[in-house]
Amino acid sequence: MGMIRLKIRELAAEKGWTLKEVSDRSGVVYSTLRTYARSPGLTTVDFTAIQKLARTFDVMIEELVEVVKD
């Protein structure tokens, strides 16, 4: 199974937002967001959360998700 990494920290830094602000703006629970941001590789991610985050950062999903291992 492949692994992905969400580029949450990088995108938040570009906007000047903290993870708490990203959580508030996106509606993704802070603890979930923190887990996603800290993990070097995830095998499962809630697709709804990915959509919310992409919308919040105003990026395509492809810009948010990085494949780290196929």
N, CA, C and O atoms as a Maestro MAE file, in Angstrom:
{
 s_m_m2io_version
 :::
 2.0.0
}

f_m_ct {
 s_m_title
 :::
 protein
 m_atom[280] {
  # First column is atom index #
  i_m_mmod_type
  r_m_x_coord
  r_m_y_coord
  r_m_z_coord
  i_m_residue_number
  s_m_chain_name
  s_m_pdb_residue_name
  s_m_pdb_atom_name
  i_m_atomic_number
  :::
  1 25 0.839 -1.184 0.000 1 A "MET " " N  " 7
  2 3 0.000 0.000 0.000 1 A "MET " " CA " 6
  3 2 0.879 1.241 0.000 1 A "MET " " C  " 6
  4 15 1.897 1.285 0.690 1 A "MET " " O  " 8
  5 25 0.490 2.240 -0.767 2 A "GLY " " N  " 7
  6 3 1.264 3.468 -0.857 2 A "GLY " " CA " 6
  7 2 1.129 4.346 0.368 2 A "GLY " " C  " 6
  8 15 0.194 4.211 1.157 2 A "GLY " " O  " 8
  9 25 2.075 5.237 0.505 3 A "MET " " N  " 7
  10 3 2.039 6.189 1.614 3 A "MET " " CA " 6
  11 2 2.070 7.599 1.044 3 A "MET " " C  " 6
  12 15 2.726 7.870 0.038 3 A "MET " " O  " 8
  13 25 1.347 8.487 1.711 4 A "ILE " " N  " 7
  14 3 1.319 9.888 1.300 4 A "ILE " " CA " 6
  15 2 1.672 10.782 2.483 4 A "ILE " " C  " 6
  16 15 1.607 10.374 3.643 4 A "ILE " " O  " 8
  17 25 2.041 11.995 2.156 5 A "ARG " " N  " 7
  18 3 2.285 13.030 3.162 5 A "ARG " " CA " 6
  19 2 1.489 14.243 2.727 5 A "ARG " " C  " 6
  20 15 1.465 14.598 1.549 5 A "ARG " " O  " 8
  21 25 0.840 14.871 3.689 6 A "LEU " " N  " 7
  22 3 0.098 16.101 3.393 6 A "LEU " " CA " 6
  23 2 0.991 17.296 3.703 6 A "LEU " " C  " 6
  24 15 1.577 17.376 4.782 6 A "LEU " " O  " 8
  25 25 1.092 18.210 2.766 7 A "LYS " " N  " 7
  26 3 1.982 19.365 2.913 7 A "LYS " " CA " 6
  27 2 1.299 20.502 3.680 7 A "LYS " " C  " 6
  28 15 1.264 21.645 3.224 7 A "LYS " " O  " 8
  29 25 0.768 20.166 4.832 8 A "ILE " " N  " 7
  30 3 0.009 21.124 5.636 8 A "ILE " " CA " 6
  31 2 0.915 22.210 6.205 8 A "ILE " " C  " 6
  32 15 0.601 23.396 6.108 8 A "ILE " " O  " 8
  33 25 2.017 21.814 6.786 9 A "ARG " " N  " 7
  34 3 2.914 22.805 7.414 9 A "ARG " " CA " 6
  35 2 3.448 23.813 6.399 9 A "ARG " " C  " 6
  36 15 3.501 25.012 6.674 9 A "ARG " " O  " 8
  37 25 3.844 23.320 5.224 10 A "GLU " " N  " 7
  38 3 4.383 24.215 4.200 10 A "GLU " " CA " 6
  39 2 3.327 25.215 3.729 10 A "GLU " " C  " 6
  40 15 3.600 26.410 3.611 10 A "GLU " " O  " 8
  41 25 2.130 24.718 3.465 11 A "LEU " " N  " 7
  42 3 1.068 25.598 2.979 11 A "LEU " " CA " 6
  43 2 0.612 26.581 4.057 11 A "LEU " " C  " 6
  44 15 0.307 27.736 3.760 11 A "LEU " " O  " 8
  45 25 0.568 26.124 5.301 12 A "ALA " " N  " 7
  46 3 0.204 27.020 6.402 12 A "ALA " " CA " 6
  47 2 1.254 28.122 6.562 12 A "ALA " " C  " 6
  48 15 0.915 29.284 6.784 12 A "ALA " " O  " 8
  49 25 2.519 27.751 6.449 13 A "ALA " " N  " 7
  50 3 3.599 28.737 6.573 13 A "ALA " " CA " 6
  51 2 3.502 29.794 5.474 13 A "ALA " " C  " 6
  52 15 3.732 30.976 5.729 13 A "ALA " " O  " 8
  53 25 3.164 29.374 4.256 14 A "GLU " " N  " 7
  54 3 3.012 30.330 3.153 14 A "GLU " " CA " 6
  55 2 1.919 31.355 3.444 14 A "GLU " " C  " 6
  56 15 2.032 32.518 3.057 14 A "GLU " " O  " 8
  57 25 0.863 30.919 4.126 15 A "LYS " " N  " 7
  58 3 -0.254 31.799 4.462 15 A "LYS " " CA " 6
  59 2 -0.018 32.567 5.762 15 A "LYS " " C  " 6
  60 15 -0.722 33.531 6.061 15 A "LYS " " O  " 8
  61 25 0.988 32.127 6.534 16 A "GLY " " N  " 7
  62 3 1.235 32.749 7.826 16 A "GLY " " CA " 6
  63 2 0.264 32.268 8.896 16 A "GLY " " C  " 6
  64 15 -0.001 32.985 9.861 16 A "GLY " " O  " 8
  65 25 -0.272 31.050 8.731 17 A "TRP " " N  " 7
  66 3 -1.255 30.498 9.654 17 A "TRP " " CA " 6
  67 2 -0.633 29.454 10.563 17 A "TRP " " C  " 6
  68 15 0.314 28.768 10.181 17 A "TRP " " O  " 8
  69 25 -1.171 29.340 11.764 18 A "THR " " N  " 7
  70 3 -0.811 28.251 12.661 18 A "THR " " CA " 6
  71 2 -1.695 27.050 12.327 18 A "THR " " C  " 6
  72 15 -2.674 27.175 11.591 18 A "THR " " O  " 8
  73 25 -1.337 25.882 12.877 19 A "LEU " " N  " 7
  74 3 -2.187 24.704 12.658 19 A "LEU " " CA " 6
  75 2 -3.571 24.917 13.256 19 A "LEU " " C  " 6
  76 15 -4.561 24.423 12.715 19 A "LEU " " O  " 8
  77 25 -3.651 25.643 14.361 20 A "LYS " " N  " 7
  78 3 -4.953 25.935 14.979 20 A "LYS " " CA " 6
  79 2 -5.805 26.781 14.036 20 A "LYS " " C  " 6
  80 15 -7.004 26.544 13.892 20 A "LYS " " O  " 8
  81 25 -5.183 27.760 13.400 21 A "GLU " " N  " 7
  82 3 -5.922 28.588 12.438 21 A "GLU " " CA " 6
  83 2 -6.390 27.759 11.244 21 A "GLU " " C  " 6
  84 15 -7.505 27.943 10.757 21 A "GLU " " O  " 8
  85 25 -5.543 26.851 10.774 22 A "VAL " " N  " 7
  86 3 -5.934 25.971 9.667 22 A "VAL " " CA " 6
  87 2 -7.130 25.130 10.088 22 A "VAL " " C  " 6
  88 15 -8.074 24.956 9.318 22 A "VAL " " O  " 8
  89 25 -7.090 24.614 11.301 23 A "SER " " N  " 7
  90 3 -8.197 23.813 11.824 23 A "SER " " CA " 6
  91 2 -9.476 24.634 11.864 23 A "SER " " C  " 6
  92 15 -10.526 24.174 11.414 23 A "SER " " O  " 8
  93 25 -9.396 25.836 12.395 24 A "ASP " " N  " 7
  94 3 -10.574 26.709 12.489 24 A "ASP " " CA " 6
  95 2 -11.129 27.056 11.112 24 A "ASP " " C  " 6
  96 15 -12.343 27.064 10.911 24 A "ASP " " O  " 8
  97 25 -10.244 27.342 10.172 25 A "ARG " " N  " 7
  98 3 -10.675 27.752 8.831 25 A "ARG " " CA " 6
  99 2 -11.236 26.583 8.018 25 A "ARG " " C  " 6
  100 15 -12.157 26.759 7.219 25 A "ARG " " O  " 8
  101 25 -10.671 25.381 8.229 26 A "SER " " N  " 7
  102 3 -11.055 24.228 7.405 26 A "SER " " CA " 6
  103 2 -12.185 23.392 7.996 26 A "SER " " C  " 6
  104 15 -12.926 22.731 7.269 26 A "SER " " O  " 8
  105 25 -12.309 23.430 9.317 27 A "GLY " " N  " 7
  106 3 -13.291 22.568 9.963 27 A "GLY " " CA " 6
  107 2 -12.750 21.179 10.264 27 A "GLY " " C  " 6
  108 15 -13.485 20.321 10.755 27 A "GLY " " O  " 8
  109 25 -11.468 20.945 9.975 28 A "VAL " " N  " 7
  110 3 -10.835 19.668 10.303 28 A "VAL " " CA " 6
  111 2 -10.411 19.739 11.769 28 A "VAL " " C  " 6
  112 15 -9.774 20.705 12.189 28 A "VAL " " O  " 8
  113 25 -10.762 18.725 12.534 29 A "VAL " " N  " 7
  114 3 -10.461 18.692 13.968 29 A "VAL " " CA " 6
  115 2 -8.953 18.877 14.176 29 A "VAL " " C  " 6
  116 15 -8.143 18.266 13.479 29 A "VAL " " O  " 8
  117 25 -8.589 19.729 15.143 30 A "TYR " " N  " 7
  118 3 -7.185 20.077 15.373 30 A "TYR " " CA " 6
  119 2 -6.312 18.859 15.620 30 A "TYR " " C  " 6
  120 15 -5.216 18.776 15.067 30 A "TYR " " O  " 8
  121 25 -6.758 17.919 16.427 31 A "SER " " N  " 7
  122 3 -5.927 16.741 16.726 31 A "SER " " CA " 6
  123 2 -5.662 15.916 15.462 31 A "SER " " C  " 6
  124 15 -4.571 15.373 15.289 31 A "SER " " O  " 8
  125 25 -6.650 15.827 14.594 32 A "THR " " N  " 7
  126 3 -6.476 15.119 13.326 32 A "THR " " CA " 6
  127 2 -5.497 15.868 12.442 32 A "THR " " C  " 6
  128 15 -4.599 15.269 11.850 32 A "THR " " O  " 8
  129 25 -5.668 17.158 12.355 33 A "LEU " " N  " 7
  130 3 -4.789 18.000 11.544 33 A "LEU " " CA " 6
  131 2 -3.346 17.898 12.025 33 A "LEU " " C  " 6
  132 15 -2.423 17.776 11.220 33 A "LEU " " O  " 8
  133 25 -3.157 17.948 13.331 34 A "ARG " " N  " 7
  134 3 -1.827 17.852 13.920 34 A "ARG " " CA " 6
  135 2 -1.178 16.509 13.569 34 A "ARG " " C  " 6
  136 15 0.009 16.455 13.245 34 A "ARG " " O  " 8
  137 25 -1.959 15.431 13.634 35 A "THR " " N  " 7
  138 3 -1.452 14.109 13.276 35 A "THR " " CA " 6
  139 2 -1.022 14.083 11.816 35 A "THR " " C  " 6
  140 15 0.055 13.586 11.488 35 A "THR " " O  " 8
  141 25 -1.867 14.620 10.941 36 A "TYR " " N  " 7
  142 3 -1.539 14.663 9.517 36 A "TYR " " CA " 6
  143 2 -0.276 15.489 9.269 36 A "TYR " " C  " 6
  144 15 0.572 15.101 8.464 36 A "TYR " " O  " 8
  145 25 -0.150 16.610 9.947 37 A "ALA " " N  " 7
  146 3 0.983 17.515 9.727 37 A "ALA " " CA " 6
  147 2 2.294 16.927 10.235 37 A "ALA " " C  " 6
  148 15 3.349 17.186 9.656 37 A "ALA " " O  " 8
  149 25 2.245 16.149 11.294 38 A "ARG " " N  " 7
  150 3 3.464 15.602 11.900 38 A "ARG " " CA " 6
  151 2 3.932 14.301 11.267 38 A "ARG " " C  " 6
  152 15 5.097 13.927 11.405 38 A "ARG " " O  " 8
  153 25 3.047 13.618 10.583 39 A "SER " " N  " 7
  154 3 3.383 12.299 10.062 39 A "SER " " CA " 6
  155 2 4.221 12.380 8.792 39 A "SER " " C  " 6
  156 15 3.866 13.098 7.857 39 A "SER " " O  " 8
  157 25 5.348 11.637 8.754 40 A "PRO " " N  " 7
  158 3 6.169 11.625 7.535 40 A "PRO " " CA " 6
  159 2 5.531 10.797 6.414 40 A "PRO " " C  " 6
  160 15 5.899 10.936 5.248 40 A "PRO " " O  " 8
  161 25 4.576 9.937 6.774 41 A "GLY " " N  " 7
  162 3 3.887 9.125 5.781 41 A "GLY " " CA " 6
  163 2 2.636 8.507 6.360 41 A "GLY " " C  " 6
  164 15 2.668 7.946 7.455 41 A "GLY " " O  " 8
  165 25 1.541 8.603 5.642 42 A "LEU " " N  " 7
  166 3 0.259 8.064 6.086 42 A "LEU " " CA " 6
  167 2 -0.230 7.051 5.066 42 A "LEU " " C  " 6
  168 15 -0.006 7.212 3.866 42 A "LEU " " O  " 8
  169 25 -0.899 6.008 5.543 43 A "THR " " N  " 7
  170 3 -1.490 5.047 4.613 43 A "THR " " CA " 6
  171 2 -2.967 5.323 4.406 43 A "THR " " C  " 6
  172 15 -3.519 4.982 3.360 43 A "THR " " O  " 8
  173 25 -3.618 5.938 5.391 44 A "THR " " N  " 7
  174 3 -5.026 6.288 5.239 44 A "THR " " CA " 6
  175 2 -5.249 7.725 5.689 44 A "THR " " C  " 6
  176 15 -4.696 8.178 6.691 44 A "THR " " O  " 8
  177 25 -6.062 8.418 4.934 45 A "VAL " " N  " 7
  178 3 -6.425 9.792 5.243 45 A "VAL " " CA " 6
  179 2 -7.889 9.957 4.861 45 A "VAL " " C  " 6
  180 15 -8.342 9.409 3.856 45 A "VAL " " O  " 8
  181 25 -8.615 10.702 5.656 46 A "ASP " " N  " 7
  182 3 -10.017 10.987 5.357 46 A "ASP " " CA " 6
  183 2 -10.082 11.906 4.132 46 A "ASP " " C  " 6
  184 15 -9.570 13.025 4.160 46 A "ASP " " O  " 8
  185 25 -10.714 11.427 3.068 47 A "PHE " " N  " 7
  186 3 -10.759 12.204 1.830 47 A "PHE " " CA " 6
  187 2 -11.508 13.518 2.013 47 A "PHE " " C  " 6
  188 15 -11.162 14.523 1.393 47 A "PHE " " O  " 8
  189 25 -12.528 13.514 2.856 48 A "THR " " N  " 7
  190 3 -13.262 14.755 3.131 48 A "THR " " CA " 6
  191 2 -12.327 15.794 3.746 48 A "THR " " C  " 6
  192 15 -12.416 16.978 3.420 48 A "THR " " O  " 8
  193 25 -11.436 15.360 4.627 49 A "ALA " " N  " 7
  194 3 -10.464 16.276 5.234 49 A "ALA " " CA " 6
  195 2 -9.533 16.840 4.170 49 A "ALA " " C  " 6
  196 15 -9.211 18.028 4.189 49 A "ALA " " O  " 8
  197 25 -9.098 15.990 3.241 50 A "ILE " " N  " 7
  198 3 -8.225 16.458 2.162 50 A "ILE " " CA " 6
  199 2 -8.945 17.514 1.329 50 A "ILE " " C  " 6
  200 15 -8.360 18.539 0.980 50 A "ILE " " O  " 8
  201 25 -10.201 17.264 1.016 51 A "GLN " " N  " 7
  202 3 -10.968 18.246 0.237 51 A "GLN " " CA " 6
  203 2 -11.099 19.565 0.986 51 A "GLN " " C  " 6
  204 15 -10.919 20.634 0.402 51 A "GLN " " O  " 8
  205 25 -11.409 19.493 2.270 52 A "LYS " " N  " 7
  206 3 -11.551 20.714 3.074 52 A "LYS " " CA " 6
  207 2 -10.243 21.490 3.120 52 A "LYS " " C  " 6
  208 15 -10.237 22.714 2.986 52 A "LYS " " O  " 8
  209 25 -9.133 20.779 3.311 53 A "LEU " " N  " 7
  210 3 -7.838 21.439 3.398 53 A "LEU " " CA " 6
  211 2 -7.451 22.072 2.062 53 A "LEU " " C  " 6
  212 15 -6.951 23.197 2.031 53 A "LEU " " O  " 8
  213 25 -7.675 21.368 0.974 54 A "ALA " " N  " 7
  214 3 -7.360 21.927 -0.349 54 A "ALA " " CA " 6
  215 2 -8.173 23.198 -0.584 54 A "ALA " " C  " 6
  216 15 -7.652 24.190 -1.093 54 A "ALA " " O  " 8
  217 25 -9.454 23.161 -0.211 55 A "ARG " " N  " 7
  218 3 -10.308 24.334 -0.362 55 A "ARG " " CA " 6
  219 2 -9.806 25.487 0.511 55 A "ARG " " C  " 6
  220 15 -9.762 26.635 0.070 55 A "ARG " " O  " 8
  221 25 -9.433 25.173 1.736 56 A "THR " " N  " 7
  222 3 -8.959 26.199 2.671 56 A "THR " " CA " 6
  223 2 -7.694 26.874 2.160 56 A "THR " " C  " 6
  224 15 -7.561 28.096 2.227 56 A "THR " " O  " 8
  225 25 -6.755 26.059 1.642 57 A "PHE " " N  " 7
  226 3 -5.494 26.613 1.126 57 A "PHE " " CA " 6
  227 2 -5.629 27.140 -0.297 57 A "PHE " " C  " 6
  228 15 -4.700 27.749 -0.828 57 A "PHE " " O  " 8
  229 25 -6.793 26.905 -0.919 58 A "ASP " " N  " 7
  230 3 -7.043 27.319 -2.293 58 A "ASP " " CA " 6
  231 2 -6.018 26.705 -3.251 58 A "ASP " " C  " 6
  232 15 -5.418 27.392 -4.078 58 A "ASP " " O  " 8
  233 25 -5.840 25.381 -3.108 59 A "VAL " " N  " 7
  234 3 -4.934 24.629 -3.979 59 A "VAL " " CA " 6
  235 2 -5.659 23.393 -4.499 59 A "VAL " " C  " 6
  236 15 -6.695 22.994 -3.967 59 A "VAL " " O  " 8
  237 25 -5.112 22.807 -5.521 60 A "MET " " N  " 7
  238 3 -5.615 21.529 -6.018 60 A "MET " " CA " 6
  239 2 -5.160 20.439 -5.046 60 A "MET " " C  " 6
  240 15 -4.138 20.586 -4.376 60 A "MET " " O  " 8
  241 25 -5.915 19.359 -4.973 61 A "ILE " " N  " 7
  242 3 -5.549 18.253 -4.089 61 A "ILE " " CA " 6
  243 2 -4.133 17.764 -4.395 61 A "ILE " " C  " 6
  244 15 -3.385 17.408 -3.484 61 A "ILE " " O  " 8
  245 25 -3.772 17.748 -5.671 62 A "GLU " " N  " 7
  246 3 -2.445 17.295 -6.077 62 A "GLU " " CA " 6
  247 2 -1.320 18.134 -5.468 62 A "GLU " " C  " 6
  248 15 -0.206 17.642 -5.286 62 A "GLU " " O  " 8
  249 25 -1.609 19.388 -5.157 63 A "GLU " " N  " 7
  250 3 -0.616 20.274 -4.553 63 A "GLU " " CA " 6
  251 2 -0.500 20.050 -3.040 63 A "GLU " " C  " 6
  252 15 0.500 20.424 -2.428 63 A "GLU " " O  " 8
  253 25 -1.513 19.446 -2.453 64 A "LEU " " N  " 7
  254 3 -1.551 19.185 -1.010 64 A "LEU " " CA " 6
  255 2 -0.944 17.842 -0.662 64 A "LEU " " C  " 6
  256 15 -0.363 17.673 0.410 64 A "LEU " " O  " 8
  257 25 -1.080 16.889 -1.568 65 A "VAL " " N  " 7
  258 3 -0.689 15.502 -1.312 65 A "VAL " " CA " 6
  259 2 0.625 15.194 -1.999 65 A "VAL " " C  " 6
  260 15 0.811 15.497 -3.177 65 A "VAL " " O  " 8
  261 25 1.540 14.586 -1.249 66 A "GLU " " N  " 7
  262 3 2.817 14.132 -1.806 66 A "GLU " " CA " 6
  263 2 2.926 12.629 -1.592 66 A "GLU " " C  " 6
  264 15 2.784 12.156 -0.464 66 A "GLU " " O  " 8
  265 25 3.176 11.871 -2.655 67 A "VAL " " N  " 7
  266 3 3.357 10.422 -2.528 67 A "VAL " " CA " 6
  267 2 4.789 10.182 -2.066 67 A "VAL " " C  " 6
  268 15 5.742 10.584 -2.733 67 A "VAL " " O  " 8
  269 25 4.931 9.524 -0.916 68 A "VAL " " N  " 7
  270 3 6.271 9.272 -0.380 68 A "VAL " " CA " 6
  271 2 6.727 7.833 -0.603 68 A "VAL " " C  " 6
  272 15 7.919 7.538 -0.526 68 A "VAL " " O  " 8
  273 25 5.785 6.944 -0.877 69 A "LYS " " N  " 7
  274 3 6.147 5.552 -1.133 69 A "LYS " " CA " 6
  275 2 5.006 4.866 -1.862 69 A "LYS " " C  " 6
  276 15 3.870 4.870 -1.389 69 A "LYS " " O  " 8
  277 25 5.308 4.271 -3.024 70 A "ASP " " N  " 7
  278 3 4.291 3.531 -3.772 70 A "ASP " " CA " 6
  279 2 4.124 2.136 -3.241 70 A "ASP " " C  " 6
  280 15 3.307 1.373 -3.755 70 A "ASP " " O  " 8
  :::
 }
 m_bond[279] {
  # First column is bond index #
  i_m_from
  i_m_to
  i_m_order
  :::
  1 1 2 1
  2 2 3 1
  3 3 4 2
  4 3 5 1
  5 5 6 1
  6 6 7 1
  7 7 8 2
  8 7 9 1
  9 9 10 1
  10 10 11 1
  11 11 12 2
  12 11 13 1
  13 13 14 1
  14 14 15 1
  15 15 16 2
  16 15 17 1
  17 17 18 1
  18 18 19 1
  19 19 20 2
  20 19 21 1
  21 21 22 1
  22 22 23 1
  23 23 24 2
  24 23 25 1
  25 25 26 1
  26 26 27 1
  27 27 28 2
  28 27 29 1
  29 29 30 1
  30 30 31 1
  31 31 32 2
  32 31 33 1
  33 33 34 1
  34 34 35 1
  35 35 36 2
  36 35 37 1
  37 37 38 1
  38 38 39 1
  39 39 40 2
  40 39 41 1
  41 41 42 1
  42 42 43 1
  43 43 44 2
  44 43 45 1
  45 45 46 1
  46 46 47 1
  47 47 48 2
  48 47 49 1
  49 49 50 1
  50 50 51 1
  51 51 52 2
  52 51 53 1
  53 53 54 1
  54 54 55 1
  55 55 56 2
  56 55 57 1
  57 57 58 1
  58 58 59 1
  59 59 60 2
  60 59 61 1
  61 61 62 1
  62 62 63 1
  63 63 64 2
  64 63 65 1
  65 65 66 1
  66 66 67 1
  67 67 68 2
  68 67 69 1
  69 69 70 1
  70 70 71 1
  71 71 72 2
  72 71 73 1
  73 73 74 1
  74 74 75 1
  75 75 76 2
  76 75 77 1
  77 77 78 1
  78 78 79 1
  79 79 80 2
  80 79 81 1
  81 81 82 1
  82 82 83 1
  83 83 84 2
  84 83 85 1
  85 85 86 1
  86 86 87 1
  87 87 88 2
  88 87 89 1
  89 89 90 1
  90 90 91 1
  91 91 92 2
  92 91 93 1
  93 93 94 1
  94 94 95 1
  95 95 96 2
  96 95 97 1
  97 97 98 1
  98 98 99 1
  99 99 100 2
  100 99 101 1
  101 101 102 1
  102 102 103 1
  103 103 104 2
  104 103 105 1
  105 105 106 1
  106 106 107 1
  107 107 108 2
  108 107 109 1
  109 109 110 1
  110 110 111 1
  111 111 112 2
  112 111 113 1
  113 113 114 1
  114 114 115 1
  115 115 116 2
  116 115 117 1
  117 117 118 1
  118 118 119 1
  119 119 120 2
  120 119 121 1
  121 121 122 1
  122 122 123 1
  123 123 124 2
  124 123 125 1
  125 125 126 1
  126 126 127 1
  127 127 128 2
  128 127 129 1
  129 129 130 1
  130 130 131 1
  131 131 132 2
  132 131 133 1
  133 133 134 1
  134 134 135 1
  135 135 136 2
  136 135 137 1
  137 137 138 1
  138 138 139 1
  139 139 140 2
  140 139 141 1
  141 141 142 1
  142 142 143 1
  143 143 144 2
  144 143 145 1
  145 145 146 1
  146 146 147 1
  147 147 148 2
  148 147 149 1
  149 149 150 1
  150 150 151 1
  151 151 152 2
  152 151 153 1
  153 153 154 1
  154 154 155 1
  155 155 156 2
  156 155 157 1
  157 157 158 1
  158 158 159 1
  159 159 160 2
  160 159 161 1
  161 161 162 1
  162 162 163 1
  163 163 164 2
  164 163 165 1
  165 165 166 1
  166 166 167 1
  167 167 168 2
  168 167 169 1
  169 169 170 1
  170 170 171 1
  171 171 172 2
  172 171 173 1
  173 173 174 1
  174 174 175 1
  175 175 176 2
  176 175 177 1
  177 177 178 1
  178 178 179 1
  179 179 180 2
  180 179 181 1
  181 181 182 1
  182 182 183 1
  183 183 184 2
  184 183 185 1
  185 185 186 1
  186 186 187 1
  187 187 188 2
  188 187 189 1
  189 189 190 1
  190 190 191 1
  191 191 192 2
  192 191 193 1
  193 193 194 1
  194 194 195 1
  195 195 196 2
  196 195 197 1
  197 197 198 1
  198 198 199 1
  199 199 200 2
  200 199 201 1
  201 201 202 1
  202 202 203 1
  203 203 204 2
  204 203 205 1
  205 205 206 1
  206 206 207 1
  207 207 208 2
  208 207 209 1
  209 209 210 1
  210 210 211 1
  211 211 212 2
  212 211 213 1
  213 213 214 1
  214 214 215 1
  215 215 216 2
  216 215 217 1
  217 217 218 1
  218 218 219 1
  219 219 220 2
  220 219 221 1
  221 221 222 1
  222 222 223 1
  223 223 224 2
  224 223 225 1
  225 225 226 1
  226 226 227 1
  227 227 228 2
  228 227 229 1
  229 229 230 1
  230 230 231 1
  231 231 232 2
  232 231 233 1
  233 233 234 1
  234 234 235 1
  235 235 236 2
  236 235 237 1
  237 237 238 1
  238 238 239 1
  239 239 240 2
  240 239 241 1
  241 241 242 1
  242 242 243 1
  243 243 244 2
  244 243 245 1
  245 245 246 1
  246 246 247 1
  247 247 248 2
  248 247 249 1
  249 249 250 1
  250 250 251 1
  251 251 252 2
  252 251 253 1
  253 253 254 1
  254 254 255 1
  255 255 256 2
  256 255 257 1
  257 257 258 1
  258 258 259 1
  259 259 260 2
  260 259 261 1
  261 261 262 1
  262 262 263 1
  263 263 264 2
  264 263 265 1
  265 265 266 1
  266 266 267 1
  267 267 268 2
  268 267 269 1
  269 269 270 1
  270 270 271 1
  271 271 272 2
  272 271 273 1
  273 273 274 1
  274 274 275 1
  275 275 276 2
  276 275 277 1
  277 277 278 1
  278 278 279 1
  279 279 280 2
  :::
 }
}
